[in-house]
Amino acid sequence: MNLRLGARALALLFLSSVACGGPPTPSPIEGEPICPDFEIGAARAPMRGSLRFPVALTVRDGKDPITRTTLTGRRSKDDPASRILLGDEDAEYEIEWAQCENERAPRARKQARDTKDAAEYECGNAAVYKTDKLVTRKGDAASRTVRFAAPPKPECWESELPPADAPPSPDAGAEPAAADAGAAEPVAADAGAGAADAGAAGAAATGAAAPARVDAGASRDGGAGGAAKPLPRAAGGDAGSPRAAGSDAGPLPQGD
């Protein structure tokens, strides 16, 4: 469906349709989706909330379109409802709902005063997803209220911020500690080796005193200042006995 009809042609059609009825009055659209403002980018630029794919609403009197509007959603529940112009008369209209095929680019929250050079939104080929009947009665404003029909793609623009850095895990510091604990074992082994070295060093330091104690004992056995007596030999050793076998002392003297 081509939505780029001339505004003048639509105005003429609308004027001709209400010529026999009352003046056109603003008629509200109830149930329009709410798309809150959002932020994008690392700078958190504030943007105006809107539907990603706007909805094109067309009111037809028979086959002739009498009014059309593009709905982009309300920014908050406090925003006034969108409105269309309908004649205050007894009539029956066809409400046609279609969703634009093109995304509507986000707009900054604060618009510049000069918007003449701003690119106009192009809806593209809008696919009709629902049609309704609207019966109006002259003097009854409530009969001219239009109920919004939800589109197939109801998504609003949302914040697109860079992901925040993940907080450190509470157990993140425990792993290095465990590794350090394992590394302490060689230190303990080194400590034991050091103790052994210390004992050896102590023994080396006291090694000179040991012969002194042995000499002291030998001095007691040999008398004051005497030479050390030889240790007694085992029982099998008879070298000191005159009767020992193999002795060179000669035969014993015999009696007369």
C-alpha positions, 0 to 999 in steps of 0.5 A: 500500500502506497502511503504517499498520497497528496495532502491536497487530495486527502483534504478535498476528500475529507471536506467533501465527506463532511459537507453534509454533516457537522464540522470535523472534531478531534477524535481520540485513539485509545490504547496506543502503546507507551514507549518511554524515552531511552539512552544509547551509546557510551555517552548515554545520549537521551532519545525520544521513545517510539515504536520501532515500526510505526503503525499507519492508520487510515479511515475510509468512507467506502473505498475513499480514504478520508484521513490518515495518520502515522502512530509512533506510540506515546512517550508516557501515560501522561502524554495526550492521546493521538487524535484524528479528525472525524465529522460529527454525523451519523456515519459508518467508517472502515478503520484500516491498520497497517504496520510500516516495513521501515524502522523509524530512526531514533530521534534525540530528546531535545530537537533543534529548532530548525528541523526543515533539513531533517529527513522525513520518515518513509513508511514504505509498503505497509502491510494491513494486519486488521480492519475495523468498523466505526459507526458514529452518531451525531452529537455523541463524541464517544462514538468517534473514539478509535480503539488501537489495534496491536501490530504484529511487531509491538516493540519499542526502541530500548536502551542500547548501552555498552555492557558494564564490567562484571564485578570480581568474584568473591572467590577470585582471591582464593585461588592464588592463596591456594597456589601459594600454600602449595608453594610453601611445601618446598620451603618446609623441605628447605627448612628441614634441610637447613635444620640438618645443615645446622646440626651438621654445622653444630657437630663440626663445631663440637668435633674438636672437643670429642678427642679432648674428652677421650684423652681425659679418660685415658689420663685417668686410667694411666695415672696423673700425667701417665700414658694411657693403659691398653684395654684388656684383651678378650678371653681368647687372647692369651698373649699375656699368659706364660702358659699360653700355647705357642708361647716363646717363654720355654718349658717350665722348670721341673723339680728335683 
